[in-house]
């Protein structure tokens, strides 16, 4: 039977070992690293990332990070490269080769072909005395003292170190390019992340009715308006001017305090100066206002004109939390 305490101790030790390995990576940031960033930044070509085994998997993730932050990149598996995929490489491309040992047979076959092609070669390598390191134009040291694996065999700390170095390159390049949240939105239009960056209140409130009553309407009119529009609230108008809001909560509080409700008018129970938002406000910012104000609806206004309501449920349906 598995001992849960032992399992938790092993997991904590693994995290500790990898965290320690990552921390030591700071010492490997040198002039060569800075030159690599400058080389890629100045290039008119793409970054071609290659590797074999676990390094290939890490390389694919680094490519994804580059592409999502404005640095064009593709992945080329080292084994496939020597069987035809070298044709992928264009004249101005820069190659990043990942390897722990720098001595794998596929790498030894591939590197001379890359040099023959005339491509600049950056090695992210765990052995700075290796064949790959000696052949590369620039070396980024990803050496780790030990793997998190108890046998010091399975790539764990070493692949984490490669990933961290790739992320460091991507973030440095992001900063060099002045990559903004607007740029990020262009590359991430789908999913909750993209929606946080581009979805606006105007995209949501337009799908809802726009409940409203006049300030001197009776309670029955207020209740029917809130019930029929199903947004849990209604705007209160004085002619065409927005003067307040009435929510389900306002109705409940009013009923608790009053026994004679026949003569109650909207103006007597409304909340004056309600929280509002603009149509071009990002939905994520509208959500923040709701959370800070402890409310579930925002009235949408533009140029002092009441347009409608955006509800918390509308935002949650979009996966923005």
ZAMARGU-4260 file (C-alpha; in steps of 0.2 Angstrom, whole numbers, plus 5000, padded with zeros to 4 digits):
<rodrens>
0) 5000/5000/5000 | 5006/5017/4996 | 5012/5028/5010 | 5004/5045/5007 | 5017/5054/5018
5) 5031/5046/5009 | 5023/5051/4992 | 5022/5069/4998 | 5040/5070/5004 | 5046/5064/4987
10) 5035/5077/4978 | 5042/5091/4989 | 5060/5085/4987 | 5057/5085/4968 | 5050/5103/4968
15) 5065/5108/4979 | 5078/5101/4968 | 5070/5109/4952 | 5068/5125/4961 | 5086/5125/4966
20) 5092/5121/4949 | 5082/5135/4942 | 5089/5147/4955 | 5106/5143/4949 | 5102/5147/4931
25) 5104/5166/4936 | 5123/5163/4936 | 5122/5157/4918 | 5116/5174/4911 | 5131/5182/4904
30) 5136/5192/4888 | 5133/5177/4877 | 5115/5177/4883 | 5113/5195/4879 | 5121/5193/4862
35) 5109/5180/4858 | 5094/5191/4862 | 5102/5205/4851 | 5105/5193/4837 | 5087/5187/4837
40) 5080/5204/4839 | 5090/5211/4824 | 5086/5196/4813 | 5074/5197/4799 | 5072/5178/4799
45) 5063/5166/4811 | 5070/5156/4826 | 5071/5138/4821 | 5072/5127/4837 | 5078/5109/4837
50) 5082/5095/4848 | 5079/5077/4851 | 5070/5067/4865 | 5064/5077/4880 | 5073/5092/4873
55) 5062/5092/4858 | 5047/5093/4869 | 5054/5108/4878 | 5059/5115/4861 | 5041/5115/4855
60) 5035/5124/4871 | 5049/5137/4868 | 5043/5140/4850 | 5025/5142/4857 | 5031/5156/4869
65) 5041/5165/4855 | 5026/5165/4843 | 5014/5171/4856 | 5025/5186/4861 | 5030/5192/4844
70) 5045/5182/4839 | 5042/5171/4824 | 5048/5154/4827 | 5046/5136/4821 | 5051/5119/4828
75) 5061/5106/4818 | 5064/5089/4826 | 5083/5085/4825 | 5079/5067/4818 | 5067/5074/4805
80) 5080/5087/4800 | 5092/5075/4794 | 5079/5066/4784 | 5073/5081/4773 | 5066/5094/4785
85) 5082/5105/4783 | 5073/5112/4768 | 5063/5121/4782 | 5077/5133/4786 | 5078/5149/4777
90) 5094/5160/4774 | 5091/5172/4788 | 5084/5160/4801 | 5093/5158/4818 | 5094/5140/4825
95) 5093/5136/4843 | 5098/5118/4847 | 5093/5111/4864 | 5103/5096/4872 | 5108/5091/4889
100) 5123/5081/4884 | 5127/5090/4867 | 5134/5073/4861 | 5119/5063/4855 | 5121/5055/4837
105) 5107/5065/4829 | 5115/5081/4835 | 5132/5076/4829 | 5125/5073/4812 | 5114/5088/4811
110) 5126/5102/4817 | 5138/5101/4802 | 5124/5102/4790 | 5118/5118/4799 | 5135/5125/4798
115) 5136/5121/4780 | 5119/5130/4778 | 5127/5145/4785 | 5115/5147/4799 | 5119/5156/4816
120) 5119/5142/4829 | 5114/5145/4847 | 5116/5130/4859 | 5106/5128/4875 | 5116/5114/4882
125) 5120/5106/4899 | 5138/5102/4894 | 5148/5117/4889 | 5163/5105/4884 | 5152/5095/4872
130) 5153/5094/4853 | 5137/5105/4852 | 5144/5118/4863 | 5161/5119/4854 | 5152/5120/4837
135) 5139/5133/4842 | 5141/5152/4838 | 5134/5156/4855 | 5132/5145/4871 | 5118/5147/4884
140) 5123/5136/4899 | 5109/5125/4906 | 5120/5114/4917 | 5112/5107/4932 | 5121/5099/4947
145) 5109/5084/4947 | 5092/5078/4941 | 5077/5078/4952 | 5076/5059/4948 | 5083/5049/4963
150) 5094/5039/4950 | 5100/5056/4942 | 5095/5049/4925 | 5077/5055/4920 | 5078/5072/4912
155) 5069/5083/4926 | 5079/5097/4932 | 5089/5098/4916 | 5073/5100/4905 | 5066/5113/4917
160) 5082/5123/4916 | 5081/5122/4897 | 5063/5128/4898 | 5068/5143/4910 | 5081/5148/4898
165) 5069/5148/4883 | 5057/5158/4893 | 5070/5171/4898 | 5074/5173/4880 | 5056/5175/4875
170) 5053/5188/4889 | 5069/5198/4885 | 5063/5199/4867 | 5046/5204/4872 | 5053/5218/4881
175) 5065/5223/4867 | 5050/5224/4855 | 5039/5234/4867 | 5026/5221/4866 | 5010/5227/4874
180) 4994/5220/4880 | 4986/5225/4864 | 4999/5215/4854 | 4996/5201/4866 | 4977/5201/4862
185) 4981/5200/4843 | 4990/5183/4846 | 4978/5177/4859 | 4960/5180/4852 | 4953/5164/4859
190) 4949/5158/4876 | 4947/5167/4892 | 4964/5175/4891 | 4960/5183/4874 | 4943/5189/4880
195) 4951/5198/4895 | 4961/5208/4883 | 4949/5212/4870 | 4931/5208/4875 | 4921/5224/4879
200) 4905/5228/4888 | 4897/5233/4872 | 4899/5215/4866 | 4888/5209/4881 | 4875/5222/4886
205) 4868/5223/4868 | 4861/5205/4870 | 4851/5210/4885 | 4835/5220/4887 | 4836/5237/4894
210) 4824/5238/4909 | 4819/5255/4915 | 4805/5263/4924 | 4800/5281/4928 | 4805/5289/4945
215) 4786/5291/4949 | 4781/5273/4944 | 4772/5262/4957 | 4779/5247/4965 | 4769/5235/4954
220) 4777/5243/4938 | 4794/5241/4945 | 4792/5223/4950 | 4785/5218/4933 | 4799/5227/4924
225) 4812/5218/4934 | 4803/5201/4932 | 4800/5202/4914 | 4818/5208/4909 | 4826/5195/4921
230) 4842/5205/4925 | 4838/5207/4943 | 4837/5226/4942 | 4830/5241/4932 | 4836/5258/4929
235) 4826/5272/4936 | 4823/5287/4924 | 4816/5305/4926 | 4810/5308/4908 | 4826/5303/4898
240) 4838/5306/4913 | 4846/5291/4923 | 4843/5295/4941 | 4845/5278/4950 | 4843/5259/4950
245) 4832/5247/4959 | 4838/5229/4962 | 4830/5213/4968 | 4839/5217/4985 | 4832/5234/4986
250) 4814/5227/4984 | 4818/5214/4998 | 4824/5227/5010 | 4809/5238/5006 | 4797/5224/5010
255) 4805/5221/5026 | 4803/5239/5032 | 4786/5243/5025 | 4769/5235/5028 | 4759/5247/5017
260) 4767/5246/5000 | 4753/5252/4989 | 4758/5270/4988 | 4777/5267/4986 | 4785/5275/4971
265) 4801/5270/4962 | 4811/5286/4968 | 4808/5280/4986 | 4817/5264/4985 | 4830/5267/4971
270) 4849/5269/4974 | 4854/5286/4968 | 4871/5288/4958 | 4872/5270/4953 | 4888/5262/4947
275) 4889/5263/4928 | 4901/5258/4915 | 4905/5263/4897 | 4902/5252/4881 | 4920/5252/4877
280) 4926/5247/4894 | 4935/5230/4894 | 4924/5217/4902 | 4938/5212/4914 | 4938/5230/4921
285) 4919/5230/4923 | 4921/5214/4933 | 4933/5222/4944 | 4921/5236/4947 | 4908/5224/4951
290) 4919/5214/4963 | 4925/5230/4972 | 4907/5237/4974 | 4899/5220/4979 | 4886/5221/4965
295) 4881/5210/4951 | 4874/5222/4938 | 4882/5238/4930 | 4871/5251/4921 | 4879/5255/4904
300) 4879/5273/4899 | 4887/5284/4885 | 4886/5303/4884 | 4874/5302/4899 | 4862/5291/4889
305) 4856/5275/4897 | 4859/5260/4886 | 4857/5244/4896 | 4863/5232/4909 | 4878/5221/4909
310) 4876/5207/4922 | 4889/5196/4931 | 4882/5181/4923 | 4885/5188/4906 | 4904/5189/4911
315) 4904/5172/4919 | 4897/5164/4903 | 4912/5171/4894 | 4924/5162/4906 | 4931/5178/4913
320) 4934/5175/4931
</rodrens>
